[in-house]
Structure formats: C-alpha cells, structure tokens
C-alpha cells in the first residue's frame, strides 16, 4: 500500500498528531474537565478543576509560569479568567512569542497582564531567566488571604526558573548540571541536585506564597511517572515527610564522580539541604493536566488511520541510548522470529522487555497483525540519556535513531523496520531538530556519499555528532524538524515492522 518513504512520512504525521494532542489548549480545557471560566453560584463565584469547585469570590487572581509549555497555558488562563486575572509573570524559551505569533491559541492578548521574559536559550539558564525567577518569587511573597496564585509548570522549567542559593553563582550551578548531564545522569537525578542548590525549587515557591488564599499549580509532565516533586524541580511541591529511600544529592554526585572536585561552599550547601522550617500548607494544590499517555493515545488513533496495528508498549522508557538500542533490537528480532515460527510464545515472553502484565495484550495485537496483514506499530515513550564523550552536535533522539539505523542495516532480520524518535518539545539537545528517522536506507544513503564506509558512520556516533550526520544525508530529509512546539511530554519512539 505504501512505499518505504511514505511509511517514514506517516511516522512523522503520527508524531505531529501526538504533539497536537498535548498542546495546552487541548489540555487546559473544559473537555479535559478544567472549567476555568468563573461562574456564579448564588452569591459565590467559582471555577471547577477536575470536578472540584474552587471559590474565587472577591479574590484577586495572579499567575506565574515557567517552562516550554506555559505560554499556551497562560493564554487559556487569561482567556477564561478575564478581568479576574490581575497580573502575571512568564519565563519562557527565547523566541517563543515570535514563533507562535500566527497561532491564536499561543498568543496573549495585546493588553495582556503578563510580563513575559524569554531566556534560557538551548535550555541553559541565563540572566534573563534569573531576573524572571527573582520577580516570580517576589510576587509570591507579596500575596495575602485575598489573593490566589496560579502556577503554570512544564518541562524546561528548571532552566527557566534559576535562583541559586548564596553564595553559589549561576555559572557554577550550570556547570555542575552540565557535568551531570554529560555523565548520563537522569532528569530525576539532575533535578534533585538543582533543588539542593536553589532558593525557589523544591517547594520554596509555594512556601513564599504561604499567605495567599490558594496556590493552584497546573503541570504538564516531562518526567517518567509524573513526579510532581521533580517536574521543573518541584517549586510548589511541599512535603513535611522525609523520603529516606530517595538517593540524596550528595550520593548522586558521588555516583558520577563529581563530588571530589566541588568547591567547598557548594559541598556545604548540598550537605546542609533545605534546613529552614517547612510550612504545612492547606492552600496548595497541584494538577497534572497532561503527560505522555495522552500523546501515545493520540498516536494510536492516527496509526489506525494509517492502516497500522498500534500497541503502546511503555510510557516509562529510560536508560542510556546505547543500552536501549540493544534492548530494542533484541526484542524486534524476537518479534520477527515469532512471526516466522522460529520461536514459541514462551520464548517471546522471555524476550519481552516491558511490563510482563501487558504481554498478553501485546500477543493479541501481534496475532491481529498476522490475521489482518497490517503492520505492527510499536509505541514507546520516556526520557533516555546519553553519555557524552565526543565534541559533536546532537541529542538523545538523533543518536538513538542513528544507532538503530546502523543496527537495522547490519542485521538482515531488521532491514524492514522503520523508526522515529523525537522530543515532543521540538528540541533535541542544542539543535533545531526534534529528532530523526531510522531505517537501513539511512545507512545506504550515507554510504553512497563520496564512497563513505561504516567506519565513517561510526565516527559520528563516537563523537556524539548525530545532528551533522543527519544534516548531511539526503538533504536532511531524515531529520524531524518542528521548531518549539509549545508543549513537552518527553520523547516518543515509534517502530513500524513491515
């Protein structure tokens, strides 16, 4: 029905539909049970959040937001609350308003009450984001019992809300987080270290607004498992109970062999922790309005439109992309072996790398593929990591796609697999690509360029230079480029088994 290139374009279309499903105007909406427009009930004025009625009678509403997906949330909030919204501050990625200027759902009113700061280029904290963070905390501290604070949070919020504790500098903090990232630390681990060094993260923003009538957070999750204490480093998550099983920031830094080189004042901050009084807050509520389960569900619908049999295998994929490449390839080979009768069901179950409780559902989908003659589309999502040892340009999605392309070419069994890996925020590493496509033809096209060989390709992998690899093959057609999407629910991985 489709040729190979059309299948690859279909994967791009499915990705775009998935991203559209998690744009803020689709999440923070009445159809998702967020009724933000005030309405009268007798002498009271209320809004409804997931069925819970919130009394805003005679209250002044304020809003702050930070992250890659908060501009669209601010637009929805401003549209619904109208004159009830008195002021707001947003810290969003550089260039966001310009990029979305033609998209109504992403444009604030001309007379908006929001002060907008655009910074953190390439997801790196800067002085603009620092200024925004200071103003956000100052606003929170100024509120009283007549005020309600809405806090809009999404992935990228950690970089857009930097407020290091004295005496650590922003540069010192940035370098430490960069070192952790290059060592392959997970987003959870990096955010725990960020919290230890911050004056606003780890619940400290909510505590700054402790005198407000209510602090209401809307969160779009970009971390596996939706841990609200770690998304954007949990600025409104306040817990009075300790979590002894959680790895401490000091243990994380020892794990990645970074502790011994830290300046003494940084070590003191980390070992001291947040030793101030933790205020128990009855006024604080947090709503996760969207995550990658919404995106993968949308992928299923669009895959069916393309005449594929889709199956969501996992929304919690983690680990280094090199290990993930092997995990994926071993399982894909097992699927082909099973379909050709080379292994039995019990062997396929042994090689199933996902939650064993869904294996029977997977088996039904596989049998459906055999009966209907429609290709299997395997859907996974999550946030892998990359250990950076080279000096090239790339990101985890492009590197995963490049590694898989090489394996698909090397393993004859996998020559008919098409793959897409891309970040729903539209950004993969410090590049303008969201991710890339993979198939054995990627390698063939590369080898045809000026008599290239496999060693040349491997040098791109070893130098973590996946962006320049894809840029140079077929005029960059294997790249997935969207620009900033205005949302962020981690990465999507789509496998199509032809």
C-alpha positions as CSV (number, residue, x, y, z in Angstrom):
1,X,0.0,0.0,0.0
2,X,2.8,2.4,1.0
3,X,6.4,2.5,-0.1
4,X,9.2,2.8,2.4
5,X,9.5,6.6,2.2
6,X,5.7,7.0,2.7
7,X,5.8,4.9,5.8
8,X,8.5,7.2,7.2
9,X,6.4,10.2,6.4
10,X,3.4,8.6,8.1
11,X,5.5,8.3,11.3
12,X,6.2,12.0,11.1
13,X,2.5,12.7,10.7
14,X,1.6,10.4,13.7
15,X,4.2,12.3,15.7
16,X,2.7,15.7,14.8
17,X,-0.8,14.5,15.8
18,X,0.6,13.2,19.1
19,X,2.2,16.6,19.8
20,X,-1.0,18.4,18.9
21,X,-2.9,16.4,21.5
22,X,-0.7,17.7,24.3
23,X,-0.7,21.3,23.3
24,X,-2.0,23.4,26.2
25,X,-5.3,24.5,24.6
26,X,-6.2,20.8,24.3
27,X,-5.2,20.0,27.9
28,X,-6.3,23.0,30.0
29,X,-9.8,22.9,28.6
30,X,-13.4,22.1,29.6
31,X,-13.3,18.9,27.5
32,X,-10.5,17.8,29.8
33,X,-12.6,18.8,32.8
34,X,-10.9,22.1,33.6
35,X,-13.6,24.8,33.7
36,X,-11.6,27.9,34.3
37,X,-14.3,30.5,33.4
38,X,-15.8,31.9,36.6
39,X,-19.5,31.4,37.1
40,X,-21.9,32.4,39.8
41,X,-23.5,30.1,42.3
42,X,-25.8,32.2,44.4
43,X,-23.6,34.9,45.9
44,X,-20.4,32.9,45.2
45,X,-18.1,32.9,42.2
46,X,-16.4,29.5,41.4
47,X,-14.3,27.7,38.9
48,X,-14.1,24.0,38.5
49,X,-10.9,21.9,38.3
50,X,-11.4,18.2,37.7
51,X,-14.8,18.4,39.3
52,X,-13.5,20.2,42.4
53,X,-15.2,23.6,42.9
54,X,-12.8,26.4,43.8
55,X,-14.3,29.6,45.4
56,X,-12.7,32.7,44.0
57,X,-15.3,35.2,45.4
58,X,-13.8,38.6,45.9
59,X,-10.3,37.2,45.2
60,X,-7.7,38.7,43.0
61,X,-6.0,36.1,40.7
62,X,-2.3,36.2,39.8
63,X,-0.3,33.8,37.6
64,X,3.3,32.8,37.1
65,X,4.6,30.3,34.7
66,X,7.9,28.8,33.6
67,X,8.7,26.1,31.1
68,X,8.4,25.2,27.4
69,X,4.6,24.7,27.5
70,X,3.4,27.5,29.8
71,X,2.7,30.2,27.1
72,X,-0.3,28.3,25.8
73,X,-1.5,27.6,29.4
74,X,-1.2,31.3,30.1
75,X,-3.3,32.1,27.0
76,X,-6.1,29.7,28.2
77,X,-6.0,31.1,31.8
78,X,-6.1,34.7,30.5
79,X,-9.0,34.0,28.2
80,X,-11.0,32.2,30.9
81,X,-10.4,34.4,33.9
82,X,-10.7,37.8,32.1
83,X,-10.6,40.8,34.4
84,X,-10.3,38.5,37.5
85,X,-6.6,37.9,36.5
86,X,-4.7,41.0,37.8
87,X,-1.1,40.2,36.9
88,X,1.3,37.6,35.8
89,X,4.9,36.7,35.0
90,X,6.1,34.2,32.5
91,X,9.6,32.8,31.9
92,X,9.6,31.0,28.5
93,X,12.2,29.9,25.9
94,X,13.8,32.6,23.8
95,X,11.9,33.2,20.6
96,X,8.6,31.6,21.7
97,X,6.3,34.5,21.1
98,X,7.8,35.2,17.7
99,X,7.5,31.6,16.6
100,X,3.8,31.3,17.7
101,X,2.7,34.8,16.5
102,X,0.4,33.3,13.8
103,X,-1.2,30.7,16.2
104,X,-4.1,32.1,18.0
105,X,-4.0,29.6,20.8
106,X,-0.5,30.7,21.6
107,X,-0.9,34.5,21.6
108,X,-1.6,36.5,24.7
109,X,-3.9,39.5,24.5
110,X,-2.5,42.7,23.2
111,X,-3.2,44.3,26.6
112,X,-2.1,41.3,28.5
113,X,-1.4,41.5,32.2
114,X,1.6,39.1,31.8
115,X,5.2,40.3,31.9
116,X,7.0,37.9,29.6
117,X,10.7,37.0,29.9
118,X,12.3,35.0,27.1
119,X,15.5,33.3,28.0
120,X,17.3,30.0,28.6
121,X,18.4,29.6,25.0
122,X,19.3,25.9,24.3
123,X,17.7,25.0,27.7
124,X,20.6,26.8,29.5
125,X,19.8,29.2,32.4
126,X,20.8,32.8,31.8
127,X,20.5,36.2,33.4
128,X,17.0,36.8,31.8
129,X,15.7,33.7,33.4
130,X,17.3,34.6,36.7
131,X,15.6,38.0,36.6
132,X,12.3,36.3,35.9
133,X,12.8,33.9,38.8
134,X,13.5,36.8,41.2
135,X,10.3,38.6,40.2
136,X,8.3,35.4,40.4
137,X,9.4,34.8,44.0
138,X,8.8,38.5,44.9
139,X,5.3,38.3,43.6
140,X,4.6,35.2,45.6
141,X,5.9,36.8,48.8
142,X,3.6,39.8,48.3
143,X,0.3,37.9,48.3
144,X,-2.2,37.7,51.1
145,X,-5.5,36.0,52.0
146,X,-7.3,38.0,49.3
147,X,-5.1,36.5,46.5
148,X,-5.0,33.3,44.5
149,X,-1.8,32.3,42.7
150,X,-1.9,30.1,39.7
151,X,1.4,28.5,38.9
152,X,2.0,27.1,35.4
153,X,4.7,24.5,35.2
154,X,6.2,22.3,32.5
155,X,9.4,20.7,31.3
156,X,12.2,23.2,30.8
157,X,11.1,25.0,33.9
158,X,14.2,24.2,35.8
159,X,16.3,26.2,33.3
160,X,13.8,29.0,33.2
161,X,13.5,29.4,37.0
162,X,17.1,29.6,38.2
163,X,17.6,31.2,41.6
164,X,20.8,29.7,43.2
165,X,21.3,30.0,46.9
166,X,24.0,32.3,48.1
167,X,27.0,32.1,47.6
168,X,26.8,29.8,44.6
169,X,26.7,31.6,41.3
170,X,24.5,30.8,38.3
171,X,27.6,29.8,36.3
172,X,28.7,27.3,39.0
173,X,25.3,25.7,39.1
174,X,25.0,25.5,35.4
175,X,28.4,23.8,35.0
176,X,27.6,21.3,37.6
177,X,24.3,20.3,36.0
178,X,26.0,20.2,32.6
179,X,28.6,17.8,34.0
180,X,25.9,15.6,35.4
181,X,24.1,15.5,32.1
182,X,27.3,14.6,30.2
183,X,27.9,11.8,32.6
184,X,24.5,10.3,31.8
185,X,22.5,11.4,34.9
186,X,18.7,11.1,34.6
187,X,16.5,14.1,34.7
188,X,15.3,13.0,38.2
189,X,18.9,13.0,39.5
190,X,19.8,16.3,37.9
191,X,16.6,17.9,39.4
192,X,17.4,16.6,42.9
193,X,20.8,18.4,42.7
194,X,19.1,21.5,41.3
195,X,16.7,21.6,44.3
196,X,19.6,21.3,46.8
197,X,21.2,24.4,45.3
198,X,18.0,26.5,44.7
199,X,16.2,29.2,46.6
200,X,12.9,28.7,44.7
201,X,12.7,25.0,43.8
202,X,11.7,22.1,46.0
203,X,8.5,23.7,47.3
204,X,10.1,27.0,48.1
205,X,8.0,29.0,45.7
206,X,4.8,27.6,47.3
207,X,6.2,28.5,50.8
208,X,6.9,32.0,49.5
209,X,3.2,32.2,48.7
210,X,2.1,30.7,52.0
211,X,-0.1,33.7,52.9
212,X,-2.2,33.5,49.7
213,X,-5.7,32.1,49.9
214,X,-4.7,29.4,47.4
215,X,-1.8,28.2,45.3
216,X,-3.0,26.2,42.3
217,X,-0.4,24.6,40.1
218,X,-1.1,23.2,36.6
219,X,1.7,20.8,35.5
220,X,2.4,19.3,32.1
221,X,4.7,16.4,32.9
222,X,8.0,15.7,31.2
223,X,9.4,13.1,33.6
224,X,8.7,9.4,33.7
225,X,6.0,8.6,36.3
226,X,4.8,12.2,36.6
227,X,6.7,13.0,39.9
228,X,5.4,16.5,40.8
229,X,8.2,16.9,43.2
230,X,10.7,16.8,40.4
231,X,9.0,18.3,37.3
232,X,10.7,21.7,36.9
233,X,12.4,20.7,40.2
234,X,9.1,20.8,42.1
235,X,8.8,24.5,43.0
236,X,5.3,24.1,44.5
237,X,5.7,20.6,45.9
238,X,5.8,20.9,49.7
239,X,6.2,17.8,51.8
240,X,6.6,17.6,55.5
241,X,7.6,14.0,55.4
242,X,11.1,12.7,54.6
243,X,11.7,10.2,51.9
244,X,14.6,8.1,53.2
245,X,14.7,5.8,50.2
246,X,15.4,8.6,47.8
247,X,19.0,9.0,46.8
248,X,20.5,12.2,48.2
249,X,22.1,14.9,46.0
250,X,25.5,14.1,47.7
251,X,25.1,10.4,46.8
252,X,24.2,11.3,43.2
253,X,27.3,13.4,42.8
254,X,29.5,10.7,44.3
255,X,27.9,8.2,41.9
256,X,29.0,10.3,38.9
257,X,32.4,11.0,40.5
258,X,31.8,14.8,40.7
259,X,31.8,15.3,44.4
260,X,35.5,15.4,45.0
261,X,36.0,18.3,42.6
262,X,33.3,20.6,44.0
263,X,34.2,23.9,45.7
264,X,33.8,23.7,49.5
265,X,30.9,26.2,49.6
266,X,28.9,24.1,47.1
267,X,29.5,21.0,49.3
268,X,28.2,22.8,52.3
269,X,25.0,23.9,50.6
270,X,24.4,20.3,49.4
271,X,25.0,18.7,52.8
272,X,23.0,21.3,54.6
273,X,20.0,21.0,52.4
274,X,16.8,22.9,53.0
275,X,17.2,23.3,56.7
276,X,14.6,26.1,57.1
277,X,11.2,25.4,58.5
278,X,8.8,23.5,56.3
279,X,5.4,25.1,56.4
280,X,2.4,22.7,56.2
281,X,0.2,24.3,53.5
282,X,-3.5,23.7,53.2
283,X,-3.8,26.3,50.4
284,X,-1.6,24.3,48.0
285,X,-3.0,22.1,45.2
286,X,-1.3,20.5,42.2
287,X,-2.9,19.2,39.0
288,X,-1.1,17.2,36.3
289,X,-3.0,18.3,33.3
290,X,-1.1,16.3,30.7
291,X,1.6,13.7,30.2
292,X,2.9,11.3,27.6
293,X,-0.1,8.9,28.0
294,X,-2.2,11.5,26.2
295,X,0.3,11.7,23.4
296,X,0.7,7.9,23.0
297,X,-3.1,7.5,22.9
298,X,-3.3,10.1,20.1
299,X,-0.6,8.1,18.3
300,X,-2.7,5.0,18.4
301,X,-5.7,6.8,16.8
302,X,-3.6,8.2,14.0
303,X,-1.7,4.9,13.4
304,X,-5.1,3.2,12.9
305,X,-5.9,5.9,10.3
306,X,-2.7,4.8,8.5
307,X,-3.9,1.2,8.5
308,X,-1.4,0.0,11.1
309,X,-2.0,-2.1,14.2
310,X,-0.6,0.0,17.1
311,X,0.5,-1.1,20.5
312,X,1.7,1.0,23.4
313,X,4.5,-1.0,25.0
314,X,5.7,1.5,27.5
315,X,5.5,5.2,28.6
316,X,8.4,4.9,31.0
317,X,11.4,4.2,28.9
318,X,14.7,5.2,30.5
319,X,18.4,4.3,30.3
320,X,21.4,5.1,28.1
321,X,20.6,5.1,24.4
322,X,23.4,2.6,23.7
323,X,21.8,0.1,26.1
324,X,18.4,0.9,24.7
325,X,19.5,0.2,21.2
326,X,20.4,-3.3,22.1
327,X,17.2,-3.8,24.1
328,X,15.0,-2.6,21.2
329,X,16.9,-4.7,18.6
330,X,16.8,-7.9,20.6
331,X,13.1,-7.5,21.0
332,X,12.4,-6.6,17.4
333,X,14.3,-9.7,16.2
334,X,12.3,-11.8,18.6
335,X,9.0,-10.5,17.1
336,X,10.2,-11.5,13.6
337,X,11.3,-14.9,14.9
338,X,7.9,-15.5,16.5
339,X,6.0,-14.4,13.4
340,X,8.0,-16.8,11.3
341,X,7.6,-19.7,13.7
342,X,11.2,-19.8,14.8
343,X,10.4,-19.4,18.4
344,X,7.4,-20.3,20.6
345,X,5.3,-17.9,22.7
346,X,7.2,-18.7,25.9
347,X,10.5,-17.6,24.3
348,X,8.9,-14.4,23.0
349,X,7.7,-13.7,26.6
350,X,11.2,-14.2,27.9
351,X,12.5,-11.6,25.5
352,X,9.7,-9.1,26.2
353,X,11.5,-6.1,27.8
354,X,8.4,-4.3,29.1
355,X,5.9,-4.8,31.9
356,X,5.1,-8.5,31.9
357,X,1.5,-7.7,32.8
358,X,0.8,-6.4,29.3
359,X,2.4,-9.3,27.4
360,X,-0.9,-11.0,26.6
361,X,-2.3,-7.7,25.2
362,X,0.8,-7.5,23.0
363,X,0.4,-11.1,21.9
364,X,-3.2,-10.4,20.8
365,X,-2.0,-7.4,18.8
366,X,0.6,-9.5,17.1
367,X,-1.9,-12.2,16.2
368,X,-4.1,-9.5,14.9
369,X,-1.3,-8.3,12.6
370,X,-0.9,-11.8,11.2
371,X,-4.6,-12.1,10.5
372,X,-5.2,-8.6,9.1
373,X,-1.8,-8.4,7.2
374,X,-1.4,-4.9,8.7
375,X,2.0,-3.8,10.0
376,X,2.6,-3.7,13.7
377,X,3.4,-0.2,15.1
378,X,5.1,-0.4,18.4
379,X,4.8,2.8,20.5
380,X,7.1,3.6,23.5
381,X,7.8,6.9,25.3
382,X,10.0,8.2,28.0
383,X,13.3,10.0,28.5
384,X,16.6,8.1,27.8
385,X,20.0,9.6,28.4
386,X,23.3,9.9,26.5
387,X,26.8,9.7,27.9
388,X,28.6,12.4,26.1
389,X,32.3,11.7,25.3
390,X,32.6,13.5,21.9
391,X,32.5,17.1,20.8
392,X,29.8,16.8,18.2
393,X,26.3,18.2,18.0
394,X,23.2,16.1,18.7
395,X,20.7,14.9,21.2
396,X,19.4,11.6,22.6
397,X,16.7,11.2,19.9
398,X,19.0,11.7,16.9
399,X,21.7,9.5,18.4
400,X,19.2,6.7,19.2
401,X,17.9,6.9,15.6
402,X,21.4,6.8,14.2
403,X,22.4,3.8,16.4
404,X,19.3,2.0,15.4
405,X,19.8,2.8,11.7
406,X,23.2,1.1,11.9
407,X,21.8,-2.0,13.6
408,X,18.9,-2.2,11.1
409,X,21.5,-2.2,8.3
410,X,23.8,-4.7,10.0
411,X,21.1,-7.2,11.0
412,X,19.3,-8.5,7.9
413,X,16.4,-9.5,10.2
414,X,15.7,-5.9,10.9
415,X,16.1,-4.4,7.4
416,X,12.3,-3.8,7.2
417,X,11.9,-1.7,10.4
418,X,11.1,2.0,10.2
419,X,11.6,4.1,13.3
420,X,11.1,7.6,14.6
421,X,12.5,9.1,17.8
422,X,11.7,12.7,18.6
423,X,11.1,15.1,21.6
424,X,7.6,16.5,21.9
425,X,9.1,19.9,22.8
426,X,10.6,20.0,19.3
427,X,14.1,20.3,20.6
428,X,16.7,17.5,20.8
429,X,19.9,18.7,22.5
430,X,21.2,22.1,21.5
431,X,19.9,21.7,17.9
432,X,16.9,22.8,15.8
433,X,15.8,19.2,15.3
434,X,13.2,17.4,17.4
435,X,14.7,14.0,16.4
436,X,15.2,11.8,13.4
437,X,14.1,8.8,11.4
438,X,15.8,5.4,11.3
439,X,15.9,2.6,8.7
440,X,18.5,0.6,6.9
441,X,18.2,3.1,3.9
442,X,19.7,5.8,6.1
443,X,22.9,3.9,6.1
444,X,22.7,3.0,2.4
445,X,22.2,6.7,1.5
446,X,25.2,7.7,3.7
447,X,27.5,5.0,2.2
448,X,26.7,6.3,-1.3
449,X,28.0,9.7,-0.4
450,X,31.6,10.1,-1.7
451,X,32.4,6.4,-1.1
452,X,31.8,6.6,2.6
453,X,32.2,3.5,4.8
454,X,30.9,2.1,8.1
455,X,33.9,3.5,10.0
456,X,32.9,7.0,8.8
457,X,29.4,6.5,10.2
458,X,30.7,5.1,13.5
459,X,32.9,8.2,13.9
460,X,29.7,10.3,14.0
461,X,28.4,8.1,16.8
462,X,31.6,8.1,18.8
463,X,31.8,11.9,18.5
464,X,28.1,12.3,19.5
465,X,27.6,14.1,16.2
466,X,24.2,12.7,15.1
467,X,22.9,16.1,14.1
468,X,25.6,16.7,11.5
469,X,25.2,13.1,10.3
470,X,21.5,13.6,9.6
471,X,22.0,17.1,8.2
472,X,24.4,15.7,5.5
473,X,22.2,12.7,4.4
474,X,19.5,13.2,1.7
475,X,19.4,17.0,2.3
476,X,18.4,16.4,5.9
477,X,15.1,14.6,4.9
478,X,15.6,12.1,7.7
479,X,15.5,14.8,10.3
480,X,12.3,15.5,12.2
481,X,12.1,19.3,12.5
482,X,9.2,21.1,14.1
483,X,10.6,24.1,16.0
484,X,9.4,24.8,19.5
485,X,6.1,23.0,19.8
486,X,4.8,24.9,22.9
487,X,4.5,21.7,24.9
488,X,6.7,19.0,26.4
489,X,5.8,15.4,27.5
490,X,9.2,13.7,26.9
491,X,10.2,11.7,23.9
492,X,8.2,9.4,21.6
493,X,9.6,6.3,19.9
494,X,7.6,4.7,17.0
495,X,8.6,1.3,15.4
496,X,6.9,0.1,12.3
497,X,7.6,-3.5,11.4
498,X,7.0,-4.1,7.7
